[in-house]
């Protein structure tokens, strides 16, 4: 029997189960094509990337509107059978009431989880005060609970990304977000074994997400040994694709050479993959 496509409730249930034990990779596609390819590799869940999506739209990161972000989430949820965790930036709102409304709208897209940052976007004052950040997290929690409570809430402490690499402050913020209702905790920019171990210990018993930026960092096996529950890559896959594209394009523009095309995937391979994928999805939709 051909399986039918999973429902939103199915995806959310599976996503929560992934956070109960073990360590899993949650890579970040930036469009439907990249999401479907990642699904074909056997990943169990995916997360959006605000930066990767923004670059694909010709914009810098953190410059899009809430409506644009919500439309993207709708598309990504509909485009894959895997649970989607939304990179929901700082909730696209200035106050807690606005965060609650944004989260309500995000839940309606069918995402299995969403993250709320404590960054303000203001270079002069890059983080919300701890009291304000907690209020915003609590508003997100309440919005999820009103919608049924099955969407996973990720609390993000942005200290290391905004020039305040204070591990004690980071852990204190994560603990406060856990008390405010966050199900999973995330401190992007924490990279060393010592930093990661301290965050995992400080956040316990909540599961922790770690961001991998580039080649040469800790492996999935390393992360598992440190007690990390999930590992994401943010915009790194998108940056990898952009890096190959930019190098190849510059060679053509500056030297008239086409050596940058050497590692390109073949059109036949891509067409075959997406043709097969489309046929499978059509069959599952018909069940």
Residue pairs with C-beta under 8 A, 6 or more apart in sequence:
2 283
2 284
2 287
3 284
3 287
4 284
4 287
5 81
5 281
5 284
5 285
5 287
6 14
6 81
8 77
8 110
8 112
9 150
11 81
11 82
11 83
11 84
11 110
11 112
12 83
12 112
12 113
12 150
12 151
12 152
13 150
14 44
14 45
14 83
14 112
15 45
15 83
15 85
15 112
15 113
15 152
16 150
16 152
16 183
18 24
18 44
18 45
18 83
18 230
19 152
19 183
19 184
19 207
19 229
19 230
22 224
22 229
23 220
23 223
23 224
23 228
23 229
23 230
23 231
24 44
24 45
24 229
24 230
24 231
25 43
25 220
25 230
25 231
25 232
26 43
26 44
26 45
26 46
26 47
26 85
26 209
26 230
26 231
26 232
27 38
27 43
27 46
27 47
27 232
27 233
27 237
28 46
28 47
28 48
28 49
28 52
28 87
28 232
28 233
28 234
28 235
28 236
28 237
28 238
29 35
29 37
29 38
29 46
29 48
29 49
29 52
29 76
29 237
30 48
30 49
30 52
30 53
30 55
30 56
30 235
30 237
30 238
31 53
31 56
32 75
32 76
32 79
32 80
33 274
34 237
34 238
34 241
35 46
35 76
35 79
35 80
35 82
36 79
36 80
36 274
36 277
37 273
38 46
38 82
39 46
39 80
39 81
39 82
40 273
40 277
43 82
44 82
44 83
45 82
45 83
45 84
45 85
45 112
45 230
46 76
46 80
46 82
46 83
46 84
46 85
47 84
47 85
47 86
47 87
47 113
47 232
48 72
48 73
48 76
48 84
48 85
48 86
48 87
49 87
49 234
49 235
49 237
49 238
50 61
50 62
50 64
50 69
50 87
50 89
50 235
51 61
51 234
51 235
51 238
52 234
52 235
52 237
52 238
52 239
53 64
53 72
54 60
54 61
54 62
54 63
54 64
55 61
55 235
55 238
55 242
56 238
57 64
57 68
61 235
62 89
62 121
65 92
66 92
66 93
66 102
66 105
69 86
69 88
69 89
69 92
70 105
70 106
70 109
73 84
73 86
73 106
73 109
73 110
73 111
74 109
74 110
76 84
77 84
77 109
77 110
77 111
78 110
81 284
83 112
83 113
84 110
84 111
84 112
84 113
85 111
85 112
85 113
85 114
85 115
85 152
85 154
86 106
86 109
86 111
86 113
86 114
86 115
87 115
87 234
88 102
88 103
88 106
88 114
88 115
88 116
89 117
90 99
90 116
90 117
90 118
90 119
90 120
90 121
90 128
90 136
91 98
91 99
91 102
91 103
91 116
91 117
91 136
91 140
92 98
92 102
93 99
93 101
93 102
95 136
96 135
96 136
96 138
96 139
97 139
99 116
99 136
99 139
99 140
99 143
100 139
100 140
100 142
100 143
101 143
103 114
103 116
103 139
103 140
103 143
103 144
104 143
104 146
104 147
106 114
107 114
107 143
107 144
107 147
107 151
111 151
112 151
112 152
113 151
113 152
113 153
113 154
113 183
113 184
114 140
114 151
114 152
114 153
114 154
115 153
115 154
115 155
115 156
115 186
116 136
116 137
116 140
116 153
116 154
116 155
116 156
117 156
117 158
118 127
118 128
118 133
118 136
118 156
118 157
118 158
118 173
118 177
119 126
119 127
119 128
119 158
119 161
119 162
120 126
120 127
120 128
126 158
126 162
126 163
126 164
127 133
127 158
127 159
127 162
127 164
128 136
130 172
130 173
130 176
133 173
133 176
133 177
134 176
134 177
134 179
134 180
137 153
137 155
137 176
137 177
137 180
137 181
137 182
138 180
138 181
140 153
140 181
141 153
141 180
141 181
141 182
142 181
144 151
144 153
144 181
145 181
152 183
152 184
153 181
153 182
153 183
153 184
154 182
154 183
154 184
154 185
154 186
154 209
155 174
155 177
155 178
155 180
155 182
155 184
155 185
155 186
156 177
156 185
156 186
156 187
156 188
157 169
157 170
157 173
157 174
157 177
157 185
157 186
157 187
158 188
158 189
159 165
159 166
159 169
159 170
159 173
159 187
159 189
160 170
160 187
160 188
160 189
160 190
161 188
161 189
165 189
167 190
167 195
167 198
167 199
170 187
170 190
170 199
171 198
171 199
171 202
171 203
174 182
174 185
174 187
174 199
174 202
174 203
174 206
175 202
175 203
177 185
178 185
178 203
178 206
182 206
183 206
183 207
184 206
184 207
184 208
184 209
184 229
184 230
185 199
185 203
185 206
185 207
185 208
185 209
186 208
186 209
186 210
186 211
187 199
187 208
188 211
188 234
189 211
190 196
190 199
190 210
190 211
191 213
191 217
193 218
193 222
193 226
196 208
196 210
196 218
196 223
196 226
196 228
197 226
197 227
199 208
199 210
200 208
200 226
200 227
200 228
201 227
204 227
207 229
207 230
208 227
208 228
208 229
208 230
209 228
209 229
209 230
209 231
209 232
210 218
210 223
210 228
210 230
210 231
210 232
211 231
211 232
211 233
211 234
212 218
212 231
212 232
212 233
212 236
213 233
213 234
213 236
214 236
218 226
220 231
223 231
244 260
244 263
247 260
248 258
248 260
248 261
248 264
249 260
250 260
251 257
251 258
251 259
251 260
252 258
252 260
